[in-house]
Amino acid sequence: MGEKEEENDLFFVCSLFEYIARKTKNKKKYIVEKIGKEKITKIYKLASVYHSENIDKVSDELIQGSGITIGNYELKLNNNKPSFWELGKVYQRLILMVNNNEDYIDTLIQVMTSWIIEKIDNYDSSLYYETKEYIYECFKANKIL
């Protein structure tokens, strides 16, 4: 059995934000704050449409329309860096575990602007490779366990 459409849409939005963050050298927190809840909600509702478009086109429109500037946040990348799709899946899973209602947008904003995202971004550490349950427990505890 596959994912629910809403979960797949959430995966796309998370992956898109990771793509934009890499493209503009910014933290996800900055990306989420610049785009804002209203636009994030629209992106989520139209994710199935956006998913069929070129991600460069979609990201360029969001970057320009949201006033996202080029930053200087350099990810610590090793030779086995995960793709933006792989990280989108990590973020999606965490959001689904944190979510206690059906409003994915509020939970997405909560998670993507939290401390744990920078920890996951450090691919030389082991957090990215940990189980979704462990990442969730760290998130809940507000520290690496």
N, CA, C and O atoms as CSV, one atom per row, in Angstrom:
chain,resi,resn,atom,element,x,y,z
A,1,MET,N,N,0.845,-1.177,0.000
A,1,MET,CA,C,0.000,0.000,0.000
A,1,MET,C,C,0.894,1.245,0.000
A,1,MET,O,O,1.843,1.331,0.780
A,2,GLY,N,N,0.596,2.184,-0.854
A,2,GLY,CA,C,1.407,3.391,-0.984
A,2,GLY,C,C,1.017,4.462,0.012
A,2,GLY,O,O,0.134,4.281,0.850
A,3,GLU,N,N,1.707,5.584,-0.110
A,3,GLU,CA,C,1.415,6.725,0.758
A,3,GLU,C,C,0.094,7.367,0.375
A,3,GLU,O,O,-0.365,7.264,-0.763
A,4,LYS,N,N,-0.501,8.027,1.348
A,4,LYS,CA,C,-1.673,8.839,1.066
A,4,LYS,C,C,-1.217,10.029,0.235
A,4,LYS,O,O,-0.062,10.446,0.324
A,5,GLU,N,N,-2.119,10.575,-0.573
A,5,GLU,CA,C,-1.786,11.706,-1.421
A,5,GLU,C,C,-1.260,12.880,-0.596
A,5,GLU,O,O,-0.315,13.555,-1.003
A,6,GLU,N,N,-1.878,13.122,0.572
A,6,GLU,CA,C,-1.449,14.234,1.425
A,6,GLU,C,C,-0.006,14.053,1.895
A,6,GLU,O,O,0.753,15.019,1.986
A,7,GLU,N,N,0.360,12.814,2.192
A,7,GLU,CA,C,1.721,12.533,2.634
A,7,GLU,C,C,2.714,12.706,1.494
A,7,GLU,O,O,3.826,13.188,1.707
A,8,ASN,N,N,2.323,12.321,0.296
A,8,ASN,CA,C,3.173,12.510,-0.872
A,8,ASN,C,C,3.345,13.999,-1.173
A,8,ASN,O,O,4.430,14.436,-1.557
A,9,ASP,N,N,2.289,14.766,-1.001
A,9,ASP,CA,C,2.373,16.218,-1.196
A,9,ASP,C,C,3.325,16.840,-0.169
A,9,ASP,O,O,4.102,17.737,-0.496
A,10,LEU,N,N,3.257,16.362,1.059
A,10,LEU,CA,C,4.156,16.829,2.106
A,10,LEU,C,C,5.608,16.499,1.749
A,10,LEU,O,O,6.497,17.330,1.932
A,11,PHE,N,N,5.844,15.305,1.249
A,11,PHE,CA,C,7.170,14.895,0.799
A,11,PHE,C,C,7.687,15.850,-0.282
A,11,PHE,O,O,8.847,16.259,-0.241
A,12,PHE,N,N,6.855,16.195,-1.225
A,12,PHE,CA,C,7.279,17.105,-2.283
A,12,PHE,C,C,7.660,18.473,-1.723
A,12,PHE,O,O,8.695,19.030,-2.091
A,13,VAL,N,N,6.838,19.009,-0.846
A,13,VAL,CA,C,7.111,20.339,-0.270
A,13,VAL,C,C,8.435,20.307,0.509
A,13,VAL,O,O,9.248,21.223,0.377
A,14,CYS,N,N,8.652,19.290,1.297
A,14,CYS,CA,C,9.907,19.160,2.052
A,14,CYS,C,C,11.104,19.080,1.110
A,14,CYS,O,O,12.127,19.724,1.344
A,15,SER,N,N,10.975,18.298,0.057
A,15,SER,CA,C,12.059,18.152,-0.916
A,15,SER,C,C,12.310,19.458,-1.650
A,15,SER,O,O,13.459,19.820,-1.900
A,16,LEU,N,N,11.256,20.159,-1.993
A,16,LEU,CA,C,11.378,21.447,-2.666
A,16,LEU,C,C,12.119,22.449,-1.782
A,16,LEU,O,O,12.981,23.179,-2.271
A,17,PHE,N,N,11.800,22.492,-0.508
A,17,PHE,CA,C,12.481,23.410,0.400
A,17,PHE,C,C,13.961,23.045,0.535
A,17,PHE,O,O,14.815,23.929,0.607
A,18,GLU,N,N,14.260,21.760,0.568
A,18,GLU,CA,C,15.657,21.328,0.602
A,18,GLU,C,C,16.367,21.768,-0.680
A,18,GLU,O,O,17.504,22.236,-0.630
A,19,TYR,N,N,15.709,21.622,-1.807
A,19,TYR,CA,C,16.280,22.017,-3.097
A,19,TYR,C,C,16.573,23.518,-3.122
A,19,TYR,O,O,17.649,23.946,-3.541
A,20,ILE,N,N,15.611,24.297,-2.671
A,20,ILE,CA,C,15.780,25.761,-2.640
A,20,ILE,C,C,16.902,26.144,-1.678
A,20,ILE,O,O,17.702,27.030,-1.980
A,21,ALA,N,N,16.964,25.492,-0.537
A,21,ALA,CA,C,18.008,25.794,0.445
A,21,ALA,C,C,19.396,25.534,-0.143
A,21,ALA,O,O,20.310,26.339,0.036
A,22,ARG,N,N,19.549,24.420,-0.837
A,22,ARG,CA,C,20.837,24.113,-1.456
A,22,ARG,C,C,21.160,25.110,-2.569
A,22,ARG,O,O,22.289,25.585,-2.695
A,23,LYS,N,N,20.156,25.406,-3.359
A,23,LYS,CA,C,20.347,26.301,-4.511
A,23,LYS,C,C,20.732,27.709,-4.071
A,23,LYS,O,O,21.530,28.372,-4.734
A,24,THR,N,N,20.168,28.166,-2.956
A,24,THR,CA,C,20.404,29.536,-2.506
A,24,THR,C,C,21.387,29.622,-1.346
A,24,THR,O,O,21.673,30.716,-0.859
A,25,LYS,N,N,21.906,28.484,-0.897
A,25,LYS,CA,C,22.853,28.425,0.222
A,25,LYS,C,C,22.276,29.070,1.479
A,25,LYS,O,O,22.898,29.925,2.109
A,26,ASN,N,N,21.069,28.631,1.819
A,26,ASN,CA,C,20.389,29.125,3.008
A,26,ASN,C,C,19.928,27.966,3.875
A,26,ASN,O,O,19.817,26.830,3.412
A,27,LYS,N,N,19.662,28.267,5.131
A,27,LYS,CA,C,19.084,27.283,6.040
A,27,LYS,C,C,17.603,27.131,5.723
A,27,LYS,O,O,16.969,28.059,5.222
A,28,LYS,N,N,17.056,25.960,6.017
A,28,LYS,CA,C,15.628,25.719,5.779
A,28,LYS,C,C,14.757,26.676,6.570
A,28,LYS,O,O,13.689,27.075,6.105
A,29,LYS,N,N,15.204,27.048,7.763
A,29,LYS,CA,C,14.441,27.989,8.585
A,29,LYS,C,C,14.209,29.296,7.819
A,29,LYS,O,O,13.095,29.820,7.801
A,30,TYR,N,N,15.251,29.811,7.196
A,30,TYR,CA,C,15.149,31.042,6.418
A,30,TYR,C,C,14.184,30.857,5.245
A,30,TYR,O,O,13.352,31.724,4.975
A,31,ILE,N,N,14.299,29.736,4.561
A,31,ILE,CA,C,13.437,29.459,3.399
A,31,ILE,C,C,11.971,29.447,3.832
A,31,ILE,O,O,11.130,30.096,3.210
A,32,VAL,N,N,11.675,28.717,4.885
A,32,VAL,CA,C,10.295,28.602,5.374
A,32,VAL,C,C,9.764,29.961,5.819
A,32,VAL,O,O,8.624,30.313,5.515
A,33,GLU,N,N,10.578,30.719,6.531
A,33,GLU,CA,C,10.128,32.030,7.012
A,33,GLU,C,C,9.899,33.002,5.860
A,33,GLU,O,O,8.946,33.781,5.891
A,34,LYS,N,N,10.760,32.967,4.842
A,34,LYS,CA,C,10.596,33.871,3.693
A,34,LYS,C,C,9.363,33.504,2.862
A,34,LYS,O,O,8.650,34.388,2.385
A,35,ILE,N,N,9.117,32.232,2.692
A,35,ILE,CA,C,7.956,31.807,1.894
A,35,ILE,C,C,6.677,32.093,2.665
A,35,ILE,O,O,5.711,32.578,2.075
A,36,GLY,N,N,6.636,31.816,3.938
A,36,GLY,CA,C,5.482,32.117,4.773
A,36,GLY,C,C,4.378,31.077,4.688
A,36,GLY,O,O,4.268,30.331,3.715
A,37,LYS,N,N,3.581,31.052,5.717
A,37,LYS,CA,C,2.530,30.030,5.853
A,37,LYS,C,C,1.522,30.057,4.706
A,37,LYS,O,O,1.116,29.003,4.215
A,38,GLU,N,N,1.119,31.235,4.282
A,38,GLU,CA,C,0.111,31.325,3.221
A,38,GLU,C,C,0.603,30.679,1.925
A,38,GLU,O,O,-0.124,29.909,1.298
A,39,LYS,N,N,1.827,30.992,1.528
A,39,LYS,CA,C,2.378,30.401,0.298
A,39,LYS,C,C,2.676,28.921,0.485
A,39,LYS,O,O,2.495,28.126,-0.437
A,40,ILE,N,N,3.133,28.549,1.680
A,40,ILE,CA,C,3.404,27.133,1.938
A,40,ILE,C,C,2.112,26.329,1.789
A,40,ILE,O,O,2.114,25.240,1.217
A,41,THR,N,N,1.025,26.867,2.301
A,41,THR,CA,C,-0.275,26.202,2.177
A,41,THR,C,C,-0.658,26.048,0.711
A,41,THR,O,O,-1.151,24.996,0.303
A,42,LYS,N,N,-0.435,27.081,-0.071
A,42,LYS,CA,C,-0.748,27.027,-1.511
A,42,LYS,C,C,0.125,25.989,-2.215
A,42,LYS,O,O,-0.366,25.204,-3.027
A,43,ILE,N,N,1.417,25.988,-1.902
A,43,ILE,CA,C,2.329,25.012,-2.509
A,43,ILE,C,C,1.881,23.596,-2.170
A,43,ILE,O,O,1.859,22.715,-3.030
A,44,TYR,N,N,1.526,23.392,-0.914
A,44,TYR,CA,C,1.073,22.069,-0.471
A,44,TYR,C,C,-0.194,21.646,-1.220
A,44,TYR,O,O,-0.306,20.504,-1.667
A,45,LYS,N,N,-1.131,22.561,-1.352
A,45,LYS,CA,C,-2.399,22.231,-2.039
A,45,LYS,C,C,-2.195,21.961,-3.521
A,45,LYS,O,O,-2.951,21.201,-4.126
A,46,LEU,N,N,-1.172,22.581,-4.107
A,46,LEU,CA,C,-0.898,22.410,-5.537
A,46,LEU,C,C,0.297,21.490,-5.792
A,46,LEU,O,O,0.818,21.448,-6.906
A,47,ALA,N,N,0.728,20.764,-4.784
A,47,ALA,CA,C,1.935,19.940,-4.897
A,47,ALA,C,C,1.854,18.941,-6.041
A,47,ALA,O,O,2.851,18.719,-6.729
A,48,SER,N,N,0.708,18.341,-6.259
A,48,SER,CA,C,0.604,17.353,-7.342
A,48,SER,C,C,0.812,18.001,-8.706
A,48,SER,O,O,1.301,17.353,-9.631
A,49,VAL,N,N,0.445,19.271,-8.838
A,49,VAL,CA,C,0.675,20.007,-10.079
A,49,VAL,C,C,2.151,20.389,-10.178
A,49,VAL,O,O,2.792,20.158,-11.203
A,50,TYR,N,N,2.684,20.977,-9.104
A,50,TYR,CA,C,4.082,21.389,-9.099
A,50,TYR,C,C,5.026,20.214,-9.294
A,50,TYR,O,O,6.083,20.351,-9.911
A,51,HIS,N,N,4.644,19.071,-8.771
A,51,HIS,CA,C,5.501,17.891,-8.856
A,51,HIS,C,C,5.731,17.471,-10.305
A,51,HIS,O,O,6.759,16.873,-10.622
A,52,SER,N,N,4.793,17.777,-11.172
A,52,SER,CA,C,4.943,17.400,-12.576
A,52,SER,C,C,5.709,18.445,-13.387
A,52,SER,O,O,6.015,18.222,-14.559
A,53,GLU,N,N,6.016,19.573,-12.770
A,53,GLU,CA,C,6.786,20.612,-13.445
A,53,GLU,C,C,8.266,20.459,-13.133
A,53,GLU,O,O,8.653,19.711,-12.235
A,54,ASN,N,N,9.080,21.172,-13.881
A,54,ASN,CA,C,10.520,21.177,-13.651
A,54,ASN,C,C,10.806,21.848,-12.309
A,54,ASN,O,O,10.344,22.960,-12.056
A,55,ILE,N,N,11.565,21.172,-11.456
A,55,ILE,CA,C,11.811,21.695,-10.111
A,55,ILE,C,C,12.615,22.992,-10.150
A,55,ILE,O,O,12.461,23.834,-9.265
A,56,ASP,N,N,13.467,23.167,-11.155
A,56,ASP,CA,C,14.197,24.433,-11.284
A,56,ASP,C,C,13.235,25.587,-11.527
A,56,ASP,O,O,13.392,26.664,-10.953
A,57,LYS,N,N,12.245,25.361,-12.374
A,57,LYS,CA,C,11.250,26.398,-12.682
A,57,LYS,C,C,10.443,26.744,-11.430
A,57,LYS,O,O,10.264,27.917,-11.102
A,58,VAL,N,N,9.966,25.725,-10.745
A,58,VAL,CA,C,9.169,25.937,-9.535
A,58,VAL,C,C,10.004,26.655,-8.475
A,58,VAL,O,O,9.538,27.607,-7.850
A,59,SER,N,N,11.224,26.199,-8.281
A,59,SER,CA,C,12.076,26.813,-7.249
A,59,SER,C,C,12.430,28.249,-7.622
A,59,SER,O,O,12.423,29.123,-6.755
A,60,ASP,N,N,12.736,28.510,-8.880
A,60,ASP,CA,C,13.067,29.881,-9.298
A,60,ASP,C,C,11.898,30.835,-9.064
A,60,ASP,O,O,12.099,31.971,-8.635
A,61,GLU,N,N,10.687,30.380,-9.341
A,61,GLU,CA,C,9.500,31.210,-9.110
A,61,GLU,C,C,9.334,31.514,-7.620
A,61,GLU,O,O,9.015,32.641,-7.242
A,62,LEU,N,N,9.550,30.504,-6.781
A,62,LEU,CA,C,9.429,30.705,-5.334
A,62,LEU,C,C,10.536,31.593,-4.792
A,62,LEU,O,O,10.289,32.442,-3.936
A,63,ILE,N,N,11.726,31.407,-5.273
A,63,ILE,CA,C,12.862,32.219,-4.831
A,63,ILE,C,C,12.598,33.681,-5.150
A,63,ILE,O,O,12.737,34.553,-4.293
A,64,GLN,N,N,12.219,33.934,-6.382
A,64,GLN,CA,C,11.965,35.315,-6.797
A,64,GLN,C,C,10.725,35.882,-6.114
A,64,GLN,O,O,10.761,37.006,-5.612
A,65,GLY,N,N,9.640,35.133,-6.088
A,65,GLY,CA,C,8.389,35.607,-5.518
A,65,GLY,C,C,8.416,35.799,-4.017
A,65,GLY,O,O,7.595,36.536,-3.469
A,66,SER,N,N,9.343,35.152,-3.351
A,66,SER,CA,C,9.436,35.251,-1.888
A,66,SER,C,C,10.588,36.136,-1.433
A,66,SER,O,O,10.781,36.334,-0.233
A,67,GLY,N,N,11.339,36.658,-2.359
A,67,GLY,CA,C,12.454,37.527,-2.005
A,67,GLY,C,C,13.595,36.807,-1.314
A,67,GLY,O,O,14.278,37.379,-0.465
A,68,ILE,N,N,13.799,35.555,-1.678
A,68,ILE,CA,C,14.885,34.775,-1.091
A,68,ILE,C,C,16.197,35.201,-1.751
A,68,ILE,O,O,16.317,35.201,-2.977
A,69,THR,N,N,17.164,35.558,-0.932
A,69,THR,CA,C,18.458,35.990,-1.445
A,69,THR,C,C,19.480,34.864,-1.296
A,69,THR,O,O,19.261,33.904,-0.556
A,70,ILE,N,N,20.577,34.994,-1.996
A,70,ILE,CA,C,21.653,34.011,-1.897
A,70,ILE,C,C,22.361,34.208,-0.552
A,70,ILE,O,O,22.750,35.317,-0.184
A,71,GLY,N,N,22.509,33.109,0.155
A,71,GLY,CA,C,23.143,33.162,1.465
A,71,GLY,C,C,24.554,32.612,1.429
A,71,GLY,O,O,25.175,32.511,0.371
A,72,ASN,N,N,25.040,32.265,2.585
A,72,ASN,CA,C,26.397,31.711,2.677
A,72,ASN,C,C,26.440,30.456,3.542
A,72,ASN,O,O,27.493,30.094,4.066
A,73,TYR,N,N,25.299,29.797,3.690
A,73,TYR,CA,C,25.230,28.577,4.496
A,73,TYR,C,C,25.743,27.417,3.653
A,73,TYR,O,O,25.115,27.007,2.677
A,74,GLU,N,N,26.866,26.916,4.043
A,74,GLU,CA,C,27.466,25.794,3.327
A,74,GLU,C,C,27.179,24.507,4.084
A,74,GLU,O,O,27.567,24.354,5.242
A,75,LEU,N,N,26.503,23.594,3.423
A,75,LEU,CA,C,26.258,22.295,4.034
A,75,LEU,C,C,27.557,21.517,4.117
A,75,LEU,O,O,28.422,21.628,3.248
A,76,LYS,N,N,27.679,20.749,5.147
A,76,LYS,CA,C,28.843,19.884,5.274
A,76,LYS,C,C,28.564,18.625,4.471
A,76,LYS,O,O,27.908,17.697,4.943
A,77,LEU,N,N,29.077,18.616,3.252
A,77,LEU,CA,C,28.782,17.511,2.345
A,77,LEU,C,C,29.970,16.568,2.238
A,77,LEU,O,O,31.105,17.004,2.050
A,78,ASN,N,N,29.707,15.299,2.357
A,78,ASN,CA,C,30.752,14.317,2.108
A,78,ASN,C,C,30.479,13.690,0.744
A,78,ASN,O,O,29.578,14.135,0.034
A,79,ASN,N,N,31.213,12.701,0.381
A,79,ASN,CA,C,31.049,12.102,-0.943
A,79,ASN,C,C,29.725,11.379,-1.111
A,79,ASN,O,O,29.279,11.160,-2.237
A,80,ASN,N,N,29.104,11.014,-0.033
A,80,ASN,CA,C,27.837,10.276,-0.098
A,80,ASN,C,C,26.654,11.144,0.299
A,80,ASN,O,O,25.736,10.678,0.973
A,81,LYS,N,N,26.674,12.401,-0.117
A,81,LYS,CA,C,25.593,13.302,0.293
A,81,LYS,C,C,24.250,12.795,-0.227
A,81,LYS,O,O,24.145,12.344,-1.367
A,82,PRO,N,N,23.243,12.874,0.608
A,82,PRO,CA,C,21.904,12.454,0.183
A,82,PRO,C,C,21.324,13.462,-0.806
A,82,PRO,O,O,21.664,14.645,-0.782
A,83,SER,N,N,20.466,12.981,-1.654
A,83,SER,CA,C,19.799,13.870,-2.601
A,83,SER,C,C,18.758,14.706,-1.862
A,83,SER,O,O,18.396,14.400,-0.726
A,84,PHE,N,N,18.287,15.751,-2.510
A,84,PHE,CA,C,17.230,16.557,-1.889
A,84,PHE,C,C,15.964,15.732,-1.721
A,84,PHE,O,O,15.180,16.002,-0.810
A,85,TRP,N,N,15.741,14.740,-2.567
A,85,TRP,CA,C,14.578,13.855,-2.415
A,85,TRP,C,C,14.743,12.990,-1.172
A,85,TRP,O,O,13.783,12.780,-0.430
A,86,GLU,N,N,15.950,12.488,-0.941
A,86,GLU,CA,C,16.187,11.659,0.249
A,86,GLU,C,C,15.985,12.459,1.530
A,86,GLU,O,O,15.397,11.961,2.490
A,87,LEU,N,N,16.468,13.689,1.545
A,87,LEU,CA,C,16.254,14.519,2.730
A,87,LEU,C,C,14.796,14.902,2.880
A,87,LEU,O,O,14.286,14.987,3.997
A,88,GLY,N,N,14.120,15.135,1.764
A,88,GLY,CA,C,12.686,15.418,1.821
A,88,GLY,C,C,11.936,14.295,2.520
A,88,GLY,O,O,10.994,14.542,3.273
A,89,LYS,N,N,12.352,13.075,2.270
A,89,LYS,CA,C,11.723,11.906,2.909
A,89,LYS,C,C,12.004,11.889,4.410
A,89,LYS,O,O,11.117,11.571,5.202
A,90,VAL,N,N,13.227,12.228,4.806
A,90,VAL,CA,C,13.572,12.282,6.239
A,90,VAL,C,C,12.699,13.324,6.934
A,90,VAL,O,O,12.131,13.056,7.993
A,91,TYR,N,N,12.593,14.507,6.340
A,91,TYR,CA,C,11.781,15.574,6.931
A,91,TYR,C,C,10.307,15.184,6.960
A,91,TYR,O,O,9.619,15.415,7.954
A,92,GLN,N,N,9.826,14.594,5.872
A,92,GLN,CA,C,8.423,14.173,5.817
A,92,GLN,C,C,8.108,13.190,6.939
A,92,GLN,O,O,7.096,13.330,7.625
A,93,ARG,N,N,8.961,12.211,7.123
A,93,ARG,CA,C,8.729,11.202,8.171
A,93,ARG,C,C,8.695,11.835,9.557
A,93,ARG,O,O,7.854,11.485,10.385
A,94,LEU,N,N,9.608,12.765,9.806
A,94,LEU,CA,C,9.622,13.437,11.106
A,94,LEU,C,C,8.345,14.250,11.298
A,94,LEU,O,O,7.744,14.212,12.372
A,95,ILE,N,N,7.932,14.969,10.291
A,95,ILE,CA,C,6.706,15.773,10.381
A,95,ILE,C,C,5.508,14.879,10.651
A,95,ILE,O,O,4.656,15.219,11.472
A,96,LEU,N,N,5.432,13.750,9.977
A,96,LEU,CA,C,4.312,12.827,10.195
A,96,LEU,C,C,4.317,12.285,11.624
A,96,LEU,O,O,3.254,12.082,12.209
A,97,MET,N,N,5.488,12.051,12.185
A,97,MET,CA,C,5.560,11.542,13.558
A,97,MET,C,C,5.228,12.628,14.578
A,97,MET,O,O,4.610,12.344,15.604
A,98,VAL,N,N,5.629,13.858,14.309
A,98,VAL,CA,C,5.358,14.972,15.223
A,98,VAL,C,C,3.895,15.378,15.154
A,98,VAL,O,O,3.304,15.774,16.158
A,99,ASN,N,N,3.325,15.280,13.981
A,99,ASN,CA,C,1.962,15.756,13.744
A,99,ASN,C,C,0.962,14.994,14.597
A,99,ASN,O,O,0.933,13.763,14.587
A,100,ASN,N,N,0.135,15.742,15.344
A,100,ASN,CA,C,-0.902,15.093,16.148
A,100,ASN,C,C,-2.293,15.504,15.711
A,100,ASN,O,O,-3.285,15.203,16.374
A,101,ASN,N,N,-2.351,16.189,14.596
A,101,ASN,CA,C,-3.641,16.487,13.973
A,101,ASN,C,C,-3.430,16.428,12.476
A,101,ASN,O,O,-2.389,15.948,12.027
A,102,GLU,N,N,-4.351,16.886,11.712
A,102,GLU,CA,C,-4.207,16.786,10.265
A,102,GLU,C,C,-3.686,18.063,9.616
A,102,GLU,O,O,-3.699,18.170,8.390
A,103,ASP,N,N,-3.235,19.020,10.393
A,103,ASP,CA,C,-2.704,20.253,9.823
A,103,ASP,C,C,-1.207,20.097,9.614
A,103,ASP,O,O,-0.407,20.458,10.477
A,104,TYR,N,N,-0.842,19.564,8.478
A,104,TYR,CA,C,0.561,19.336,8.182
A,104,TYR,C,C,1.355,20.638,8.072
A,104,TYR,O,O,2.552,20.649,8.358
A,105,ILE,N,N,0.725,21.713,7.671
A,105,ILE,CA,C,1.439,22.969,7.441
A,105,ILE,C,C,2.055,23.492,8.734
A,105,ILE,O,O,3.239,23.828,8.765
A,106,ASP,N,N,1.270,23.562,9.789
A,106,ASP,CA,C,1.811,24.047,11.066
A,106,ASP,C,C,2.955,23.164,11.556
A,106,ASP,O,O,3.958,23.665,12.065
A,107,THR,N,N,2.804,21.863,11.403
A,107,THR,CA,C,3.850,20.944,11.843
A,107,THR,C,C,5.079,21.060,10.947
A,107,THR,O,O,6.207,20.999,11.437
A,108,LEU,N,N,4.875,21.225,9.652
A,108,LEU,CA,C,5.992,21.432,8.740
A,108,LEU,C,C,6.797,22.658,9.159
A,108,LEU,O,O,8.025,22.605,9.223
A,109,ILE,N,N,6.119,23.743,9.440
A,109,ILE,CA,C,6.794,24.976,9.858
A,109,ILE,C,C,7.526,24.748,11.180
A,109,ILE,O,O,8.670,25.175,11.333
A,110,GLN,N,N,6.882,24.084,12.126
A,110,GLN,CA,C,7.500,23.796,13.421
A,110,GLN,C,C,8.790,22.992,13.251
A,110,GLN,O,O,9.818,23.328,13.839
A,111,VAL,N,N,8.730,21.943,12.454
A,111,VAL,CA,C,9.882,21.061,12.291
A,111,VAL,C,C,10.979,21.726,11.461
A,111,VAL,O,O,12.149,21.700,11.843
A,112,MET,N,N,10.609,22.314,10.338
A,112,MET,CA,C,11.615,22.864,9.419
A,112,MET,C,C,12.321,24.100,9.982
A,112,MET,O,O,13.376,24.486,9.481
A,113,THR,N,N,11.758,24.719,11.009
A,113,THR,CA,C,12.423,25.866,11.638
A,113,THR,C,C,13.069,25.487,12.965
A,113,THR,O,O,13.533,26.355,13.704
A,114,SER,N,N,13.100,24.196,13.267
A,114,SER,CA,C,13.632,23.743,14.553
A,114,SER,C,C,15.140,23.481,14.486
A,114,SER,O,O,15.738,23.440,13.410
A,115,TRP,N,N,15.719,23.310,15.642
A,115,TRP,CA,C,17.144,23.056,15.812
A,115,TRP,C,C,17.608,21.783,15.128
A,115,TRP,O,O,18.754,21.702,14.687
A,116,ILE,N,N,16.736,20.785,15.032
A,116,ILE,CA,C,17.167,19.468,14.562
A,116,ILE,C,C,17.523,19.459,13.073
A,116,ILE,O,O,18.290,18.605,12.626
A,117,ILE,N,N,16.982,20.385,12.320
A,117,ILE,CA,C,17.247,20.406,10.879
A,117,ILE,C,C,18.733,20.652,10.601
A,117,ILE,O,O,19.311,20.001,9.731
A,118,GLU,N,N,19.346,21.568,11.319
A,118,GLU,CA,C,20.788,21.799,11.124
A,118,GLU,C,C,21.598,20.577,11.522
A,118,GLU,O,O,22.632,20.298,10.915
A,119,LYS,N,N,21.151,19.854,12.518
A,119,LYS,CA,C,21.844,18.625,12.926
A,119,LYS,C,C,21.728,17.566,11.829
A,119,LYS,O,O,22.695,16.863,11.538
A,120,ILE,N,N,20.556,17.454,11.225
A,120,ILE,CA,C,20.361,16.506,10.124
A,120,ILE,C,C,21.208,16.926,8.924
A,120,ILE,O,O,21.721,16.075,8.197
A,121,ASP,N,N,21.356,18.232,8.716
A,121,ASP,CA,C,22.142,18.763,7.591
A,121,ASP,C,C,23.619,18.407,7.666
A,121,ASP,O,O,24.307,18.442,6.646
A,122,ASN,N,N,24.115,18.071,8.824
A,122,ASN,CA,C,25.522,17.700,8.951
A,122,ASN,C,C,25.657,16.223,8.590
A,122,ASN,O,O,25.482,15.348,9.438
A,123,TYR,N,N,25.969,15.960,7.333
A,123,TYR,CA,C,26.006,14.582,6.832
A,123,TYR,C,C,27.204,13.803,7.324
A,123,TYR,O,O,27.264,12.584,7.163
A,124,ASP,N,N,28.166,14.496,7.926
A,124,ASP,CA,C,29.301,13.791,8.507
A,124,ASP,C,C,28.957,13.220,9.879
A,124,ASP,O,O,29.686,12.383,10.410
A,125,SER,N,N,27.848,13.673,10.446
A,125,SER,CA,C,27.386,13.082,11.704
A,125,SER,C,C,26.488,11.901,11.348
A,125,SER,O,O,26.227,11.639,10.174
A,126,SER,N,N,26.034,11.217,12.338
A,126,SER,CA,C,25.228,10.024,12.054
A,126,SER,C,C,23.728,10.292,12.076
A,126,SER,O,O,22.952,9.384,11.779
A,127,LEU,N,N,23.293,11.494,12.413
A,127,LEU,CA,C,21.858,11.714,12.611
A,127,LEU,C,C,21.034,11.454,11.355
A,127,LEU,O,O,19.968,10.843,11.429
A,128,TYR,N,N,21.516,11.911,10.211
A,128,TYR,CA,C,20.766,11.695,8.964
A,128,TYR,C,C,20.482,10.209,8.738
A,128,TYR,O,O,19.430,9.841,8.214
A,129,TYR,N,N,21.429,9.365,9.137
A,129,TYR,CA,C,21.335,7.937,8.868
A,129,TYR,C,C,20.557,7.160,9.935
A,129,TYR,O,O,20.311,5.964,9.779
A,130,GLU,N,N,20.175,7.836,11.005
A,130,GLU,CA,C,19.468,7.168,12.092
A,130,GLU,C,C,18.023,6.843,11.695
A,130,GLU,O,O,17.511,7.329,10.686
A,131,THR,N,N,17.398,6.025,12.501
A,131,THR,CA,C,16.009,5.658,12.235
A,131,THR,C,C,15.091,6.854,12.471
A,131,THR,O,O,15.436,7.787,13.196
A,132,LYS,N,N,13.933,6.809,11.854
A,132,LYS,CA,C,12.974,7.901,12.047
A,132,LYS,C,C,12.538,7.977,13.509
A,132,LYS,O,O,12.258,9.065,14.015
A,133,GLU,N,N,12.478,6.839,14.188
A,133,GLU,CA,C,12.092,6.830,15.593
A,133,GLU,C,C,13.130,7.559,16.455
A,133,GLU,O,O,12.774,8.326,17.349
A,134,TYR,N,N,14.407,7.313,16.181
A,134,TYR,CA,C,15.470,7.974,16.946
A,134,TYR,C,C,15.442,9.484,16.696
A,134,TYR,O,O,15.537,10.269,17.640
A,135,ILE,N,N,15.313,9.892,15.439
A,135,ILE,CA,C,15.257,11.323,15.117
A,135,ILE,C,C,14.067,11.968,15.824
A,135,ILE,O,O,14.182,13.072,16.356
A,136,TYR,N,N,12.947,11.292,15.829
A,136,TYR,CA,C,11.751,11.798,16.505
A,136,TYR,C,C,11.980,11.950,18.014
A,136,TYR,O,O,11.590,12.958,18.604
A,137,GLU,N,N,12.606,10.955,18.631
A,137,GLU,CA,C,12.872,11.023,20.071
A,137,GLU,C,C,13.826,12.174,20.391
A,137,GLU,O,O,13.661,12.848,21.408
A,138,CYS,N,N,14.812,12.402,19.541
A,138,CYS,CA,C,15.722,13.544,19.724
A,138,CYS,C,C,14.934,14.849,19.618
A,138,CYS,O,O,15.119,15.763,20.421
A,139,PHE,N,N,14.064,14.925,18.630
A,139,PHE,CA,C,13.245,16.121,18.448
A,139,PHE,C,C,12.418,16.395,19.694
A,139,PHE,O,O,12.378,17.522,20.187
A,140,LYS,N,N,11.759,15.356,20.203
A,140,LYS,CA,C,10.930,15.494,21.406
A,140,LYS,C,C,11.747,15.924,22.611
A,140,LYS,O,O,11.306,16.759,23.401
A,141,ALA,N,N,12.933,15.356,22.753
A,141,ALA,CA,C,13.787,15.651,23.908
A,141,ALA,C,C,14.496,16.984,23.768
A,141,ALA,O,O,15.072,17.491,24.731
A,142,ASN,N,N,14.458,17.550,22.582
A,142,ASN,CA,C,15.120,18.814,22.291
A,142,ASN,C,C,16.639,18.735,22.447
A,142,ASN,O,O,17.301,19.706,22.815
A,143,LYS,N,N,17.168,17.537,22.153
A,143,LYS,CA,C,18.609,17.310,22.190
A,143,LYS,C,C,18.928,15.975,21.527
A,143,LYS,O,O,18.060,15.120,21.355
A,144,ILE,N,N,20.202,15.823,21.159
A,144,ILE,CA,C,20.653,14.533,20.620
A,144,ILE,C,C,20.813,13.577,21.803
A,144,ILE,O,O,21.488,13.880,22.787
A,145,LEU,N,N,20.189,12.449,21.680
A,145,LEU,CA,C,20.200,11.460,22.780
A,145,LEU,C,C,21.407,10.549,22.710
A,145,LEU,O,O,21.566,9.668,23.555
